Amino acid sequence: MTIARSPLAPQGFPDLPAIQGVAPRVARARYKTWDRCDLTFIELTPGTAVAGVTTQSKCPSPEVEWCRAALALGQARALVVNAGNSNAFTGNRGRAAVEAIAARVAGHLGCQPSDVFVASTGVIGVPLPIDKAEAGLDAAFAAPACDWEDAAATIMTTDTFPKAVLTRAVIGEKTVNLVGIVKGSGMIAPDMATMLGFIFTDAAIEPAFLQKTLSAANRTSFSCITVDSDTSTSDTVLAFATGHAGNAPLASFDDAGADAFQAALGDMCLQLAHLVVRDGEGASKFIEIQVEGAVSDESAHRIALSVANSPLVKTAIAGEDANWGRVVMAVGKAGEPAERDRLAIRFGPTQVARGGLAVDGYDEAPVTAHLKGQEIEVGVDLGLGSGRATVWTCDLTHGYISINADYRS
């Protein structure tokens, strides 16, 4: 099935620099009957630091379990990403496939298998064929280094465009680069966020501090997006730091340049997260849900997700229907403190309800005009406290049904 490029996609792929110490290559393992590359192999210089966040699903893939164990060691020599087969819920055969991939790469690079990180995305319940994985790796080992666009395109499944972001930070007298690629379109919900994302920087940074900065960036980015409320078995975001920029290594927020690096990483994660939402399966509108006045930030976050995940809210926006009563419904069902007569709701800059009823002289025309655009904003004020949160989602269209009804074909 051919899927049209999302109308919310950026105009083109960004111009990204090479990251010293990072060599991406792609190959065809032929995990599915498609005529495209579906294996990404990225070699990393010795001494590369690594950090990561993974799915909160209780049924994670063996790749996720492998990465969790390897992250404890804090170093990496390679990343392998398979597209078209998630290798999840495949028992011992799935674990054997991950071990075989790590062993093949370790033998090629002369490193430990635990230095090799593995991620897979695609259909659940089908064991990853070891023979195809090994043949694909051998082809990747022999392939020339590719550009970031090829690497980003190879990790896609139902994505309609390759996704990447560049940010920079100044540490001391050194400018460091951060390049990130991400895949994600459906099965997107914020239990760290359902996606595969990989960030590469030439900054010198200690693994423990890299983990701290990535976890902080994740909380306000990947964990604040949702397309369909479904959490994958395979969510993985990894950050690799080669140290080739030559800056004084960052070990804590007391170090000069640490705040700048955190800001650059946070900006990158947020941009990548937004790209995933903009490629939501069947999406035609990018929606920002802002909640304030909640009893806590955590409560505001849960209320925002309730609104963002509501099929009734999402279909109303898809249909450009100014049905603000559906937002009231979603707030009320969230299970969080809320008082009807303090609640206020707006669409874009237009206040539609306040104090438990429609505002005096409510005119639906400006709301309808706002909903005809591609960038939609919904605001909720609980009037109870200082808690606030922002979540991003997309609308729910017939395209989502078509894509997922035919996903395995």
Secondary structure, DSSP 8 states (H G I E B T S, - for coil): ------TTS-SS-------TTEEEEEE---SSS-SS--EEEEEEEEEEEEEEEE---SS--HHHHHHHHHHTT-EEEEEEEEEEE---S-HHHHHHHHHHHHHHHHHHHTS-GGGEEEEEEEETT----HHHHHHHHHHHHHS----HHHHHHHT-SS-SS-EEEEEEEEETTEEEEEEEEEE-SSS--TTT-SSEEEEEE---B-HHHHHHHHHHHHHTTGGGB-SSS---S--EEEEEE--TT----B-STTSTTHHHHHHHHHHHHHHHHHHHHHT-TT---EEEEEEEEESSHHHHHHHHHHHHH-HHHHHHHHTT---THHHHHHHHTT-S---GGG-EEEETTEEEEETTEE-TT--SHHHHHHHTSSEEEEEEE-SSSSEEEEEEEE---HHHHHHHHTTT-
